[in-house]
Amino acid sequence: MNMDNNRVKILATVGPSCNNKKSLQKMLDLGVNAFRVNMSHGTKKQKTDKIKLIKTLKDKWGMSPCILADLAGPKIRIEKINCNPNLSEKDILTISNDPNLKENNDILVTQGFQFTDISEGAKILINDGRTSLIVEDKISPNTLKCSVVVGGLVEDRKGVNFPGISLDIPTISDQDKDDLIMSLNEGVDWIALSFVRSAEDYKKIKKIMTEQNIHLPVMAKIEKWEAIQNLDSIVESFDALMVARGDLGVEIPETRVPLLQKKIIETSNSKGKPVIIATQFLENMVENPFPTRAEVSDIANAIYDGADGLLVTGETAVGKYPLKVIEILQNVIKDNENVNLFYGNYLPEEVTKTAEGISHAVSQVSKNLKISAIVTMTHSGGTARMISRHRPKSPIIALTPFKNIARQMSILWGVNAIVVGKYKDIDEIPALCRKVLDEKKLIKDGELFIFTGGVPMNVAGTTNYLSIQKK
């Protein structure tokens, strides 16, 4: 097949190191499937300029790449330090978001939330856990008395995590709402919601989309301890998941992160939901041109676990070698994704819908026969997602009349999305498939391919047939 796309997808964060058309186009040419715009940083204009810049890029099919808008979420940061910033072990101080607090020995954090349930031995972690405090007493819903366990220098705007403490905090801040509406109007393809805690968070972001009459798929970022407790319902509700290992590794013991990564991937795979792994894949390459062997092993293990995609953040956003980072990711993926550890290993425990049955059958047929490609006609992307779920060895070619759906499918494992002209009759589909396969030189004459679709046409979720054809 003339299909050089990876099955495992690459997502890259746009930042100062690559925020120009030449660098981004080169990254796209090297294998990036989607670009992430981090809504935590920059002015509204700077964010919209990034989105508009990405839209000027073109992939090998002549299509602009997928854009993931990553909302900041309710991140809590230090706002003011009213004590010696060099904390020492056993120091006593208060953590509060009450601006009227008159204590001289306190640290003020982001306002707008309250402390509710506090587990025994609950900790407060500052700057990704470099400084650690333990809660001694709850003075009020806004103030906690703490003692220092691990000292260190604390600074303004550093992040603060509260593992073991339930927070009454809005899922979507005013900034998030503004960024979401801007992203919808600018035509991004996916929304990532940070610090998801429950399935109810999905309803809140969908409500805003309904008000704007623009609906996009939403990715839940798993980085809170509450999200682990509610994992099954979150997977059911959201359209995709991201394992955000940075904050997750602060919220829970770091030693548990590898096992939870496997659990989240397995749960997502079982429900047919895309899952992206993020953070510190190539951290060494922020400053150095080569990865460590441990980083290469980390990437390979995420591939073996069954991840749909891998996201690099600081490596491309602020690192010195953004292009080299993509080259390394591409090489590691190519050398490790073709092992037979996972092909066909993600079959559902039961098939309850016709479309699921067709997708299951496609995977089995492609495994038993020498099928060169699986071609699916889709209006919503749902069929491609269900086929991708089964991890077939044959490449998946998803044809759709809609550019936005094609871009949304670009993060799905093994899916190559191509925009085609609209068709009026089901009888046109085999000829249309052959035309695309021929024009793109995807398979050779005489090779077999499967195509799937649905009757009635133009209705999402009606996949109900498959056909084996010879080119």
C-alpha positions in Angstrom: 0.0 0.0 0.0 1.1 3.6 -0.7 0.1 4.6 2.8 2.9 5.9 4.9 0.8 7.2 7.8 1.4 5.8 11.2 -1.3 3.8 12.8 -0.4 5.4 16.2 -1.0 9.1 15.8 1.2 12.1 16.7 -0.2 15.2 18.4 2.1 18.2 18.9 1.7 21.3 21.0 2.2 24.7 19.3 4.3 27.2 21.2 7.1 29.8 20.8 9.6 27.2 19.5 7.5 26.3 16.5 4.9 29.1 16.1 5.6 29.9 12.5 4.3 28.4 9.2 7.6 26.9 8.1 8.2 24.9 11.3 4.6 23.8 11.6 4.4 22.7 7.9 7.7 20.7 8.3 6.3 19.1 11.5 3.1 18.1 9.5 5.2 16.7 6.7 7.3 14.7 9.2 4.1 13.0 10.5 2.2 15.2 13.0 -1.6 14.3 12.8 -3.0 17.0 15.0 -1.8 20.2 16.7 -2.7 21.2 20.2 -3.4 24.8 21.2 -2.9 25.3 24.9 -5.6 27.7 26.1 -3.7 28.2 29.4 -1.3 30.7 27.8 -1.6 33.9 25.8 -4.2 36.5 25.0 -7.3 35.8 23.0 -5.6 37.3 19.9 -2.5 35.1 20.4 -4.7 32.0 20.6 -6.8 32.9 17.6 -3.7 33.7 15.6 -2.3 30.2 16.4 -5.5 28.6 15.2 -5.6 30.6 12.0 -1.9 29.8 11.3 -2.5 26.1 11.7 -5.4 26.3 9.2 -3.0 27.6 6.5 -1.1 24.3 6.6 -1.9 21.5 4.1 -1.2 17.7 4.5 -0.4 15.4 1.6 -4.1 15.1 0.8 -4.4 18.9 0.6 -6.4 19.1 3.8 -5.7 21.4 6.8 -4.7 19.4 10.0 -6.8 18.6 13.0 -6.7 21.2 15.8 -7.2 20.3 19.5 -8.2 23.2 21.7 -7.1 22.4 25.2 -9.0 24.4 27.8 -7.1 25.4 30.9 -9.7 24.1 33.4 -9.8 24.9 37.1 -6.1 24.9 37.7 -5.3 26.3 41.2 -2.2 28.5 41.5 -0.4 30.5 44.2 -1.6 34.1 44.1 0.2 35.7 47.0 2.8 34.6 49.6 2.5 36.1 53.1 5.3 34.0 54.6 8.9 33.2 54.1 8.9 31.6 50.7 11.7 29.2 51.7 9.6 26.6 53.5 11.3 24.3 55.9 10.2 20.9 57.3 7.6 21.2 60.1 6.8 24.9 59.4 3.2 25.6 60.2 1.2 27.8 57.8 -2.3 28.2 56.3 -3.4 27.6 52.7 -6.4 29.8 51.8 -8.3 31.4 49.0 -9.9 34.0 51.3 -8.5 37.4 50.3 -9.7 38.8 53.7 -7.6 36.5 55.7 -5.4 38.6 58.0 -2.8 35.8 58.8 0.9 36.8 58.4 1.9 33.1 57.8 -0.2 32.1 54.9 -0.2 31.3 51.2 -3.2 32.6 49.1 -4.3 30.6 46.2 -6.8 31.0 43.3 -10.3 32.1 44.5 -13.7 30.7 43.6 -13.7 27.3 45.3 -14.1 25.7 48.7 -12.6 22.7 50.5 -15.2 20.1 51.2 -14.3 16.5 52.2 -10.7 16.0 53.4 -9.3 12.5 53.7 -7.0 11.5 56.6 -3.4 12.4 55.8 -4.4 14.5 52.8 -1.6 16.5 51.3 -1.1 19.7 49.4 1.5 19.6 46.7 3.1 22.8 45.2 5.0 23.0 41.9 4.4 19.4 40.7 5.0 18.0 44.2 8.5 19.5 44.7 7.1 21.0 48.0 4.7 19.0 50.1 2.4 19.9 53.0 0.1 17.8 55.1 -3.3 19.1 56.3 -3.5 19.4 60.1 -6.9 21.1 60.4 -9.7 22.6 58.4 -10.2 26.2 59.8 -13.0 27.1 57.4 -14.3 26.0 53.9 -11.7 28.4 52.5 -8.7 27.8 54.8 -6.6 24.9 55.8 -3.9 24.7 58.5 -0.9 22.7 57.3 2.6 21.6 58.2 5.5 21.3 55.8 6.6 17.7 55.0 9.0 18.5 52.2 10.4 22.1 52.2 11.5 24.2 49.3 11.1 27.6 47.6 7.5 28.5 46.7 6.8 31.1 44.1 3.8 33.0 42.7 1.8 31.3 39.9 3.1 27.9 40.7 0.5 25.2 40.5 -1.1 23.7 43.7 -2.6 20.2 43.8 -4.9 18.8 46.5 -4.9 15.0 46.4 -7.3 13.5 48.9 -9.3 16.8 49.2 -12.6 17.3 47.5 -13.0 20.7 46.0 -16.2 22.6 45.3 -14.9 24.2 42.2 -16.6 25.0 38.8 -15.7 22.6 36.0 -15.6 25.5 33.5 -14.2 28.9 34.5 -15.2 32.2 32.9 -11.9 32.0 30.9 -12.7 28.4 29.8 -16.1 29.5 28.6 -14.6 32.4 26.6 -11.9 30.1 25.2 -14.5 27.5 24.3 -16.8 29.9 22.5 -13.8 31.4 20.6 -12.6 27.9 19.6 -16.0 26.9 18.4 -16.2 30.0 16.3 -12.7 29.6 14.9 -13.5 26.1 13.7 -11.3 23.8 15.8 -11.9 20.1 15.6 -11.6 18.7 19.1 -12.0 20.2 22.6 -10.0 18.9 25.5 -11.4 19.5 29.0 -8.8 19.7 31.8 -9.2 18.3 35.3 -12.3 16.3 34.6 -13.7 14.8 37.8 -17.0 13.1 36.8 -19.2 12.3 33.8 -21.3 15.4 34.7 -18.5 17.6 33.4 -19.4 16.5 29.9 -22.9 17.8 30.2 -21.7 21.3 31.3 -19.4 21.7 28.3 -22.1 20.3 25.9 -24.6 22.8 27.3 -22.4 25.7 26.1 -22.0 24.0 22.7 -25.8 23.7 22.4 -26.1 27.4 23.2 -23.7 28.2 20.4 -25.3 25.6 18.1 -21.9 24.1 17.3 -21.1 20.6 18.5 -17.6 19.1 18.6 -16.2 15.9 20.2 -14.8 16.4 23.7 -11.8 14.7 25.2 -11.6 14.2 28.9 -8.1 14.8 30.5 -7.5 12.3 33.3 -5.4 14.1 35.8 -7.4 14.2 39.0 -7.7 11.5 41.6 -11.5 11.8 41.4 -11.4 11.0 37.7 -9.8 7.6 38.5 -12.6 6.8 40.9 -15.2 7.7 38.2 -13.3 6.3 35.2 -16.0 4.0 33.8 -18.7 6.6 33.7 -16.2 9.2 32.2 -15.2 6.8 29.4 -18.9 6.2 28.7 -19.8 9.9 28.5 -16.8 11.6 26.8 -15.8 11.1 23.1 -12.1 10.4 23.9 -9.7 10.4 26.8 -6.2 11.9 27.4 -3.9 10.5 30.1 -2.3 13.7 31.3 0.5 12.2 33.3 2.0 15.4 34.6 -0.8 16.4 37.0 -1.9 12.8 37.4 1.5 11.9 38.8 1.1 14.6 41.4 -2.5 13.7 42.4 -1.6 10.0 42.9 1.7 8.3 43.8 4.0 8.3 40.8 4.5 4.6 41.2 0.9 4.0 40.3 0.9 6.0 37.1 2.2 3.2 34.7 -0.5 0.8 35.9 -3.3 3.4 35.7 -2.1 4.3 32.2 -2.6 0.7 31.2 -6.0 0.6 32.9 -7.2 3.8 31.2 -6.1 2.6 27.8 -7.7 -0.8 28.3 -11.0 0.7 29.5 -11.0 3.2 26.6 -10.2 0.4 24.1 -13.0 -1.8 25.4 -15.6 1.0 24.8 -14.2 2.1 21.4 -13.1 5.5 22.7 -9.8 7.0 21.4 -7.2 7.5 24.1 -4.1 9.8 23.9 -1.1 9.6 26.2 0.6 12.9 27.1 3.4 14.5 29.0 7.2 13.9 29.3 7.7 11.4 26.4 10.8 13.2 25.3 11.5 15.6 28.2 15.2 15.3 27.7 14.8 16.8 24.2 13.6 20.1 25.6 17.3 20.9 26.0 19.1 18.1 24.2 18.9 16.7 20.6 18.6 13.1 21.6 16.2 11.1 23.8 17.2 8.8 26.7 16.7 5.1 26.3 14.1 5.2 29.0 12.1 7.7 27.0 12.2 5.5 23.9 11.0 2.6 26.0 8.2 4.7 27.4 7.0 5.6 23.9 7.1 1.9 22.8 5.2 0.7 25.9 2.4 3.2 25.2 2.2 1.8 21.7 2.1 -1.8 23.0 -0.6 -0.8 25.5 -2.9 0.2 22.7 -2.8 4.0 22.7 -4.4 5.8 19.7 -2.0 8.7 19.9 0.9 10.3 21.7 1.0 14.0 22.6 4.2 16.0 23.1 3.8 19.3 25.0 6.9 21.3 26.1 9.1 19.3 23.7 7.7 21.1 20.7 6.2 24.2 22.4 9.3 25.5 24.2 12.0 22.9 23.4 15.1 23.6 21.3 14.5 20.8 18.8 10.8 20.5 17.9 11.5 19.0 14.4 13.9 16.5 15.8 11.3 15.5 18.4 8.8 14.6 15.7 11.4 12.6 13.8 12.2 10.6 16.9 8.5 9.9 17.7 7.9 8.9 14.1 10.9 6.5 14.1 10.0 4.9 17.4 6.4 4.4 16.3 7.4 2.9 12.9 9.8 0.5 14.6 7.4 -0.7 17.2 3.8 -0.5 16.0 4.0 -3.4 13.5 4.6 -6.1 16.1 1.6 -8.5 16.5 1.0 -7.7 20.2 -2.3 -5.9 19.6 -3.7 -6.6 16.1 -7.2 -7.8 16.6 -6.9 -8.1 20.3 -9.5 -5.5 21.2 -12.7 -7.3 20.3 -15.8 -6.5 22.4 -17.1 -8.9 25.0 -20.5 -8.7 23.3 -22.0 -7.2 20.1 -25.3 -5.5 20.7 -25.7 -3.2 17.6 -25.7 -3.9 13.9 -22.9 -1.4 13.3 -20.8 -3.1 16.0 -21.4 -6.4 14.4 -20.3 -5.1 11.0 -17.1 -3.6 12.5 -16.4 -6.9 14.2 -16.9 -8.8 11.0 -14.7 -6.4 9.1 -11.8 -7.1 11.5 -12.3 -10.8 11.3 -12.5 -10.9 7.5 -9.5 -8.7 7.1 -7.6 -11.0 9.4 -8.6 -14.2 7.6 -8.3 -13.0 4.0 -5.5 -11.1 2.3 -7.3 -7.7 2.5 -5.1 -4.8 1.4 -7.4 -2.1 2.8 -10.6 -1.4 4.7 -12.6 1.4 3.1 -15.5 2.9 5.0 -18.0 5.6 3.9 -18.9 7.6 6.9 -20.8 10.8 7.7 -20.1 11.1 11.4 -16.8 9.1 11.8 -18.5 6.6 14.0 -17.9 3.6 11.7 -14.2 4.4 11.4 -14.0 4.7 15.1 -15.6 1.3 15.6 -13.4 -0.4 13.1 -10.3 1.3 14.6 -11.4 -0.2 18.0 -10.7 -3.7 16.7 -7.1 -2.8 15.7 -7.2 -4.6 12.3 -3.9 -5.1 10.5 -5.3 -3.8 7.2 -5.1 0.0 6.9 -8.4 1.8 7.4 -9.4 4.4 4.7 -12.3 6.5 5.9 -14.1 8.4 3.1 -16.3 11.3 4.0 -17.9 14.3 2.2 -17.1 16.5 5.2 -13.7 18.1 5.9 -14.4 18.6 9.6 -15.3 15.0 10.1 -12.1 14.0 8.2 -10.0 16.1 10.5 -11.7 14.7 13.6 -10.9 11.2 12.5 -7.2 11.9 12.1 -6.5 11.1 15.7 -8.0 7.6 15.4 -5.6 4.6 15.4 -5.0 3.3 11.9 -7.4 5.6 10.2 -6.5 7.5 7.0 -9.2 10.1 6.4 -9.9 11.4 2.8 -12.5 13.9 1.7 -14.6 12.8 -1.3 -17.4 14.4 -3.3 -21.0 13.8 -2.2 -22.8 10.8 -3.7 -26.5 10.4 -4.3 -27.0 6.6 -4.5 -25.6 3.6 -2.7 -24.8 2.0 -6.1 -22.2 4.8 -6.7 -20.1 3.8 -3.6 -18.1 0.8 -5.1 -17.0 3.0 -8.1 -16.2 5.9 -5.8 -14.1 3.7 -3.6 -12.2 2.3 -6.6 -11.7 5.9 -7.9 -10.1 7.0 -4.7 -7.9 3.9 -4.4 -6.7 4.4 -7.9 -6.2 8.2 -7.7 -4.3 8.0 -4.5 -2.5 4.8 -5.6 -3.4 3.1 -2.3 -3.6 -0.5 -3.5 -2.6 -2.4 -6.6 -4.8 -3.9 -9.3 -6.1 -7.3 -8.3 -5.8 -6.7 -4.6 -8.8 -7.2 -2.3 -10.4 -4.5 -0.3 -13.5 -4.3 2.0 -15.9 -1.4 2.0 -18.6 -0.7 4.5 -21.5 1.7 4.7 -25.1 2.1 5.7 -28.6 2.1 4.3 -30.4 4.5 4.4 -27.7 6.8 3.2 -26.6 10.1 4.9 -27.8 8.9 8.3 -25.2 8.6 11.1 -24.9 5.3 12.9 -26.6 3.1 10.3 -23.6 1.0 9.2 -25.2 -2.3 8.2 -23.3 -3.8 5.3 -19.9 -4.9 4.1 -18.7 -6.0 0.7 -15.4 -7.6 -0.4 -14.2 -6.2 -3.7 -11.2 -6.6 -6.1 -9.6 -3.6 -7.5 
